[in-house]
Amino acid sequence: MQLFAARAFDPPGDIPALRKQVRALVAAHEHRWTLEQRTNNWFTFDAEFSRAMGAAGLVGMTWPKQYGGHERHSLERYVVLEEMLALGAPVGLHWIADRQTGPLLLRYGTETQRQKYLPGMARGEIYACIGLSEPNAGSDLASVRTAARRTPEGWRVNGQKVWTSGAHHCHAALTLVRTEEGSQRHAGLSQLMIDLDTPGITIRPIVDMTGTEHFNEIFFEDVLLPLDALVGPEGDGWKQVTAELALERSGPERYLSCHALLAALIDAVGPEPDDATAQAIGRLTSELWTLRQMSMACAAKLAAGEDPNVEAALVKDLGNAFEQELPRVVQSLITDDLADHGDLARLTAWLLVASPSFSLRGGTPEVLRGIIARGLGVR
Ligand SMILES: Cc1cc2nc3c(=O)[nH]c(=O)nc-3n(C[C@H](O)[C@H](O)[C@H](O)COP(=O)(O)OP(=O)(O)OC[C@H]3O[C@@H](n4cnc5c(N)ncnc54)[C@H](O)[C@@H]3O)c2cc1C
């Protein structure tokens, strides 16, 4: 099996001009963001910035124009994302809609659903979240128990989701539910697009170890939804969710989510660091560069219509390890001098607490390594 086979990462158009456009947009808004927000930018919510990105044509970039998109190449979108992440711009509100809910609606949604959600998403004004995990169904999503029963009035939904990032700011949740009573495992699951202002829905934020409220519990108590909330054929939920997960594992967010710390370290030590610091920065940078090449190879494969499932799992697993190591390396380098550099010490402390979650969101190492082993035929 040939992993990361050379596929050129060759986006069309004027890429330097695109990077310049993104940097100018970020520069116009960055005065509002704290350093902590910049190192946690895909869980930082800034509606003004999301709208500005929409107005600049940088959300829904690859979607058809008839749904508010811009019909640009997926590798141009990759470039925009890379810039946003490297600069620590808060993409939290429109992020999920742009990355996975919108593309899923384009693939499986009805015309009515596309018209209802996609143009607002592309404007950076309609936000969506991912309703997969439940208290007893995280890695093992086939154990989902939230039930939707078909009635003459519509779907009746009862159950609970957990760890739902951004739900307290979102308009809708693409939610995995069991639509066939008594069904087991992968069978009988479907996806519903649930408007979160529907009566019977309670969203309760969960405070994480950093004191941040970015994910939530969602409770569904006898929630009545129109029958056309169903996305794709009834019973195809498992297939659709697998496709959704493939969209979220290999992007630059898996190695650039706390890039602000590396940049802060380089700024703090200046042009003539001591040998140990220079070596550490060199090693981190070469790891970062390797991850970037791997991630871009996945993006090129996805753009060519291939399914780099194993490569994406490798990028996520190695990217998580890199991002968890970064604050530990910086901590080991912080001398009295650097500790005087308050921002660096503060950011490092914050990331030491935040980074354990990086290898949970989007799939744990054990689960990813299972995928890799299966893909390599050793399991
Ligand atoms: C910051 C953050 C944001 C998140 N956002 C969302 C979101 O928006 N929407 C959403 O639906 N979910 C979200 N999640 C949930 C996340 O995807 C789950 O936490 C993850 O799938 C793990 O599930 P769990 O917590 O139930 O742990 P479990 O599945 O119970 O796993 C516990 C441990 O057992 C191991 N394990 C489980 N199964 C196996 C196996 N078969 N073989 C070997 N080891 C195994 C795991 O690797 C892990 O170490 C988020 C999580 C975090 C941390």
The ligand as an SDF file (V2000), in Angstrom:
LIG
                    3D

 53 58  0  0  0  0  0  0  0  0999 V2000
  -12.8240   19.4460   22.7750 C   0  0  0  0  0  0  0  0  0  0  0  0
  -13.8120   18.4300   22.3320 C   0  0  0  0  0  0  0  0  0  0  0  0
  -14.8030   18.7710   21.4400 C   0  0  0  0  0  0  0  0  0  0  0  0
  -15.7340   17.8160   21.0340 C   0  0  0  0  0  0  0  0  0  0  0  0
  -16.7370   18.2030   20.1700 N   0  0  0  0  0  0  0  0  0  0  0  0
  -17.6710   17.3000   19.8060 C   0  0  0  0  0  0  0  0  0  0  0  0
  -18.7750   17.6970   18.9650 C   0  0  0  0  0  0  0  0  0  0  0  0
  -18.8580   18.8440   18.5380 O   0  0  0  0  0  0  0  0  0  0  0  0
  -19.7140   16.7860   18.6640 N   0  0  0  0  0  0  0  0  0  0  0  0
  -19.6480   15.5070   19.1160 C   0  0  0  0  0  0  0  0  0  0  0  0
  -20.5300   14.7240   18.7680 O   0  0  0  0  0  0  0  0  0  0  0  0
  -18.6230   15.0860   19.9220 N   0  0  0  0  0  0  0  0  0  0  0  0
  -17.6520   15.9650   20.2710 C   0  0  0  0  0  0  0  0  0  0  0  0
  -16.6180   15.5750   21.0980 N   0  0  0  0  0  0  0  0  0  0  0  0
  -16.6190   14.2070   21.5980 C   0  0  0  0  0  0  0  0  0  0  0  0
  -15.4490   13.3680   21.1130 C   0  0  0  0  0  0  0  0  0  0  0  0
  -15.4490   13.1420   19.7620 O   0  0  0  0  0  0  0  0  0  0  0  0
  -15.4890   12.1150   21.9930 C   0  0  0  0  0  0  0  0  0  0  0  0
  -15.0140   12.5470   23.2440 O   0  0  0  0  0  0  0  0  0  0  0  0
  -14.6660   11.0300   21.4940 C   0  0  0  0  0  0  0  0  0  0  0  0
  -15.3000   10.4370   20.4030 O   0  0  0  0  0  0  0  0  0  0  0  0
  -14.3950   10.0070   22.6050 C   0  0  0  0  0  0  0  0  0  0  0  0
  -15.5800    9.5030   23.1540 O   0  0  0  0  0  0  0  0  0  0  0  0
  -15.8230    9.3680   24.7350 P   0  0  0  0  0  0  0  0  0  0  0  0
  -15.4880   10.6620   25.3660 O   0  0  0  0  0  0  0  0  0  0  0  0
  -17.2010    8.8020   24.9440 O   0  0  0  0  0  0  0  0  0  0  0  0
  -14.7500    8.3170   25.2140 O   0  0  0  0  0  0  0  0  0  0  0  0
  -14.8150    6.7270   25.0650 P   0  0  0  0  0  0  0  0  0  0  0  0
  -15.2940    6.3740   23.7040 O   0  0  0  0  0  0  0  0  0  0  0  0
  -15.5880    6.1760   26.2270 O   0  0  0  0  0  0  0  0  0  0  0  0
  -13.3040    6.3460   25.1830 O   0  0  0  0  0  0  0  0  0  0  0  0
  -12.6290    6.2780   26.4450 C   0  0  0  0  0  0  0  0  0  0  0  0
  -11.2660    5.6530   26.2040 C   0  0  0  0  0  0  0  0  0  0  0  0
  -11.4210    4.3060   25.6790 O   0  0  0  0  0  0  0  0  0  0  0  0
  -10.7080    4.1490   24.4650 C   0  0  0  0  0  0  0  0  0  0  0  0
  -11.4520    3.3030   23.5270 N   0  0  0  0  0  0  0  0  0  0  0  0
  -12.7510    3.4330   23.1740 C   0  0  0  0  0  0  0  0  0  0  0  0
  -13.0770    2.4990   22.2430 N   0  0  0  0  0  0  0  0  0  0  0  0
  -11.9570    1.7690   22.0070 C   0  0  0  0  0  0  0  0  0  0  0  0
  -11.6410    0.6790   21.1380 C   0  0  0  0  0  0  0  0  0  0  0  0
  -12.5600    0.1230   20.3480 N   0  0  0  0  0  0  0  0  0  0  0  0
  -10.3850    0.1900   21.1520 N   0  0  0  0  0  0  0  0  0  0  0  0
   -9.4330    0.7320   21.9570 C   0  0  0  0  0  0  0  0  0  0  0  0
   -9.6740    1.7540   22.8150 N   0  0  0  0  0  0  0  0  0  0  0  0
  -10.9170    2.2820   22.8270 C   0  0  0  0  0  0  0  0  0  0  0  0
  -10.5990    5.5540   23.8920 C   0  0  0  0  0  0  0  0  0  0  0  0
   -9.4890    5.6610   23.0200 O   0  0  0  0  0  0  0  0  0  0  0  0
  -10.4390    6.4080   25.1440 C   0  0  0  0  0  0  0  0  0  0  0  0
   -9.0910    6.4260   25.5360 O   0  0  0  0  0  0  0  0  0  0  0  0
  -15.6690   16.4970   21.5310 C   0  0  0  0  0  0  0  0  0  0  0  0
  -14.6600   16.1440   22.4420 C   0  0  0  0  0  0  0  0  0  0  0  0
  -13.7410   17.0860   22.8490 C   0  0  0  0  0  0  0  0  0  0  0  0
  -12.6860   16.6850   23.8140 C   0  0  0  0  0  0  0  0  0  0  0  0
  1  2  1  0
  2  3  1  0
  2 52  2  0
  3  4  2  0
  4  5  1  0
  4 50  1  0
  5  6  2  0
  6  7  1  0
  6 13  1  0
  7  8  2  0
  7  9  1  0
  9 10  1  0
 10 11  2  0
 10 12  1  0
 12 13  2  0
 13 14  1  0
 14 15  1  0
 14 50  1  0
 15 16  1  0
 16 17  1  0
 16 18  1  0
 18 19  1  0
 18 20  1  0
 20 21  1  0
 20 22  1  0
 22 23  1  0
 23 24  1  0
 24 25  2  0
 24 26  1  0
 24 27  1  0
 27 28  1  0
 28 29  2  0
 28 30  1  0
 28 31  1  0
 31 32  1  0
 32 33  1  0
 33 34  1  0
 33 48  1  0
 34 35  1  0
 35 36  1  0
 35 46  1  0
 36 37  1  0
 36 45  1  0
 37 38  2  0
 38 39  1  0
 39 40  1  0
 39 45  2  0
 40 41  1  0
 40 42  2  0
 42 43  1  0
 43 44  2  0
 44 45  1  0
 46 47  1  0
 46 48  1  0
 48 49  1  0
 50 51  2  0
 51 52  1  0
 52 53  1  0
M  END
$$$$
